Structures are given as structure tokens and as C-alpha cells.
Amino acid sequence: MEQVREKLSDIVNPNSGKTLLEEKRWKSIQEESGKLKISYLSEGMNSAQKRNLEDQIISKLESDWSEENIVVKPYSQEASNQPQTKEQPQSKPAPLKTGHGQIGPKKRVPSIKNIIAISSCKGGVGKSTVTTNLAVSLKNAGYKVGVIDADIYGPSIPHLLGATKQKPIADDNNKILPIEINGLKFISFGLFIDEGEPVIWRGPMLGGVLNQFLFDTNWGE
């Protein structure tokens, strides 16, 4: 790992202009199960600065490591000092695959009759608001409705449905069980990460998650 540490020695904290080595922010750099796992102290950085930093890290290492095998995690000393409460899990957590998704032939989502896509290339224009209101309206009209929040970088459907604290679990076939709110089923990447946690995944990995939301989620009819 000494070679990796050397390559990362000039990585700069975008918030201070100093290297992470100078600020003693590197927490751990290790190889585990074929993946290079790197964690750093992230106090004082906002989400954009963390993403900038993590882009620097991947850029430095991508000549020696494939991108899907580089795992970068911010570490908060403040959060680690909070008292931890132990709870016995009622059910196993739903699995979320972080590897690259495979692009296969076109196919229908089992048991789904109709799909409505709400999309815009512009952020902040109301996609999630339109989606939520349309879904609730269709449900109130007697239809069985499920919502996939396809926004990985800024998922807001859990906020709009008031379900930010819920975590999906897996069924007996290891498929994700969507969260149900007042008869409306939904799944969102926001249910799998903590609020404010940066996401540095790129296209193929994001596609893998969306593929899982479509085909590895137990939507029912």
C-alpha cells in the first residue's frame, strides 16, 4: 500500500488548499477482497468538496486499479464519537449491488402493466413533485402504483413521502421489498444512504442500481 500512499500524497483538501497528508486526514488505505478501500476524515467539507476530493483520488489511482474496485469513504470523527445503540435486526437488510450493471436485451418488468417516465435534463424543476402527486392521484383513483426514484445524486422522494428513516429489507428470495406508504410502494437510493452522504458512483454503477430497482425488487402486481 506504500505505492498507493505515495500517489495520494499530494491530494489536496479543496476546502483548505492543504494536502490530506499535511492535515493527517487519511484514516485507512487497505486492500480487501480485490478492492482498494480508502477512508479519510471529512470534517469541514461539504458534499461538493467531498466529491471533488474523491474524484482526485480515483483519477490518481485509475491507471493501476479499475474504477469499480476503488471504494472511497468519508469518515466523520464527530459521528464516530456519538454513542451507539444496539438493536436486534428484525429482518435482513435489502442487498444493494455496487458493481457495474450488465446491459442485457430489452425486457419487461415482471407483473408491471404500465410505466410512466417523468424526466428532465434540468435539476430543480419539479420532477419529484410531479411524480409524487401523479402517483398519489393514480393510487387514489384505484390503481396499484409503485414509484422508482431514479435520482441517485439527489433523491427527494423519501422526503416528499415522509419516509426518510425507513430502510428496505429483503424477502426470502433476496429481492428488495419496497417501502409502502398509505398503499403506495416506492424505492429510492436515498433509503440506502445517510442524509448528506456523498455519492461518487458513475454511469455503469448507477445503471446497475436502477436495473436492480426494476428487476430485483419485489413490486408485486
N, C-alpha and C positions, 0 to 999 in steps of 0.2 A: 503493500500500500504506500510505500515511501514515494514511488514514482507518481502516484495519484496526488499525494500531498504536495509534491513539488509543482505539479501542473496547476494546482489550485492556489498556490502561494500568493499569486498577485490578483486574486479575485477581490473586487472592491465592493464595499458596502455602499450602495447608491445613496444612502441617507447621510453618510458622514464623509465619504471620499477616502476613507482609510481601508486597508485590506482587512479581511476577516482574520488573517493571521495576526496582524497587529492588535486587533481588538479581542483576540482569543475567543473567537466565536465558533470555531469548529468544535463540534461535540463528539462526533464519531465518524470514521470512514472505514468501512469494512466490506469484505466480500462474503456473501452468504447465498448459498444455493444458486450460484451462477449469476447473481445480481450484485451490483455495486451499490451499497446503501450508504447514503451520506446525510448527516443531520447537522444543523447549525443553529446557533442561538439567534432568534429573530426579534428580540425586544427592540422597540423603537422604529420598526419598519411597517409600512402599510402594505396592502396586498399587491399594489403595482410594483413597489420596490422589491418585494419578495420574488415576484415573477421575473423581474429584471435580473435579480441575483441568480435565480435558478436557471435562467437562460444562459447566463455567463458560464455556469458550472457545466451544463450539458455541452455547450459549444467547445469548452476546453477538453472534454473527455470523449467526444463522439468519434474521434479517429481511432480510439482503442476499444471503445465499448459501444454496442448498439444502443440506440436511444431507449428502447423498451426495457433494457436491462440496467438502466440508471434510475435509481429511486432517490429523490431528494426530498427531505422532510424538514420543515422549520420546527424548532424546539423552543418552547417558552419556559424559561426558568421560573417565571411567576406562576404559570399554570401548574408546573410540577410541584410547587410548594403548597398548593391547595390541598386540604385534607381529602382523602379519597374514601368514598363509601362503597362497601362491597355489597353487591346484590346478587342473588342466585338467579341465573338466567332462566326464564320460563320456557323459552324456545330457542332453537339455534338461529343465529343471525343469518340474514339472506346473503348469499355469496355475490361479490361483485368482482368480475374479472378485469384485471388491469392490463392484460396483454393485448396485442394487436388483434383486432377482429378480422375474421376471414370473410372476404366478399364472395358470396356464392350466387347461384342463379336466383332470379326473382321468384318469390313465393308468397302466398297469402298467409296472414297471421291466423292460426287456427281459431275457430269459433267466433271470429270477428266479421260482422257483415259489412260494415261501412267505416271508412276512415276519413276524417276531415282534417286537413293540414292548415294550421294558422302560421304564417311565416312573414318575415320582413327582413331585409338586409340592414335595416336601421335599428339601433338599440333604443329602448325607452319610448317606443311609440304605442305600447299598449297590447302587445301580443298576448301576454299572460292574462291581462284583464279581460280581453275579448274571449280567450279560451275558457277561462273560469266561468264567466257569465253565460257563454253558449252551452257549456257542459251542464251547468245547473239548470238552465232553461229546458234543455232536452230531457234531463232527468225528471224534472217536474212535469214534463209532458208525457211521461210514462215510458221513456226509453231507458235501456240499460247502458250506462255510459262509463267509460274509463278514460283517464287523461294521462298522456305521457308528456312530462316536462322535458323537452329536448334541449333546453338551455343548460349546458354544463357549467359555463363560466359564471352565470348569474341566475341560478334557479330561484324563482319567486313564487311558484305555485304553492309550496308548503306554507308560505306566509299568507297568501290570499285565502287558503282553506283553513288556516289556523291549526296547522299540524306540524310545526317546526320541530317539536320534541319527539315525534314518533320515529321509530326505527323499523324497517321492514324485516320480516323473518322469512325463513324458508319452509316450504311444505315437505312432505315425505319424499318427494322426487327431486329435492334440492332446487326447486324453482322458487323465484321470488313471489311472495304474496303481497299484492299491492295494498296500500293503506286505504281504508274505506271511511269516508266522512259523510254522514247523513245519506247513505245509499250511493255515494259517488266514489268510484275507485280511482286512485291515482298513484303514479310512481314518479320520483324525481331524484336527480343526483343530489339535491340538497338534503335528502333524508340520510345519505351515506357519509356526509362530511359535517364537521363542526362549522358553525356560522363564522365567517371571516377567514376560514382556512383557504389558502390559495390553491388553484388547480393549474398544473403545468402540463397536463396531457395535451397531445397534439392529435391531428386528424385521424389516423388509423386507430388510436386507442379510444378516442371519442366514439368512433364508429362502432367499435366493439361493445361499448356500454349501451349505445342505442339499440344495437342488434339484440343485446340481452334483454333490454326493456320490452322489445317487441316479441321475441320468441322464447325467452327463458323466464317469462313472468306468467304466473297462473291467473289470467284475466277472467277465466270462466266464459260464459256466453255473453 
